[in-house]
Amino acid sequence: MTENKCIFPSCPRCDKGYLVPFSFKEDVFEKWKCTECKHELKKRE
């Protein structure tokens, strides 16, 4: 098994990509978007 060296959490939907901070005129960590499936997660959910 390969070691996961990414500092970002893995996506709960696709389990392939990583959730990275994504914002536009908001708190930088308000929205997280998956690098693979583009699933969006908000920190208040």
C-alpha positions as a printed Julia matrix, in Angstrom:
45×3 Matrix{Float64}:
   0.0    0.0    0.0
   1.38   3.42  -0.9
   1.72   6.08   1.72
  -0.61   9.08   1.43
   1.59  12.18   1.48
  -1.14  14.72   0.7
  -1.92  17.21   3.47
  -5.53  17.58   2.3
  -8.34  15.17   3.31
  -9.57  12.62   0.78
 -12.97  13.15  -0.83
 -15.78  11.27   0.94
 -17.78  10.98  -2.29
 -15.32   9.59  -4.88
 -12.45   8.51  -2.57
  -9.98   9.33  -5.38
  -9.45  13.08  -5.16
  -8.64  15.43  -2.35
 -10.64  18.26  -0.82
  -8.82  21.55  -1.32
  -9.84  25.0   -0.03
 -11.79  26.98  -2.6
 -13.21  30.42  -2.02
 -14.34  33.53  -3.8
 -14.91  36.59  -1.62
 -15.39  34.36   1.43
 -13.41  32.79   4.23
 -10.63  30.79   2.57
 -11.69  27.57   4.32
 -15.44  28.07   3.89
 -15.73  25.86   0.79
 -13.77  22.76  -0.11
 -13.78  21.27  -3.6
 -12.64  17.82  -4.75
  -9.78  17.71  -7.25
 -11.36  14.77  -9.12
 -15.18  14.77  -9.02
 -15.59  18.51  -8.2
 -17.79  17.63  -5.21
 -18.19  20.74  -3.04
 -18.34  20.69   0.75
 -19.0   23.63   3.03
 -17.5   23.7    6.53
 -20.88  24.49   8.07
 -22.41  21.23   6.78
